[in-house]
């Protein structure tokens, strides 16, 4: 089952302009895909997979990251 959760976040204007520019030059990406990839990569880089509980979260973040990267939607 693929569930999505909507969030509202304020980001710096410079970052918004960068994302907007990226999306204009990469029509196969959308804002949701960019944010999913960015957030999951952040969690992968800053998370831990040393306990069984964190291993599960780490694997889930890895799956979201790879799905976003390769545009897999199921």
Secondary structure, DSSP 8 states (H G I E B T S, - for coil): ------------HHHHHHHHHHHHH-TT--HHHHHHHHHHHHHHHH----SHHHHHHHHHHHHHHHHHHTT---
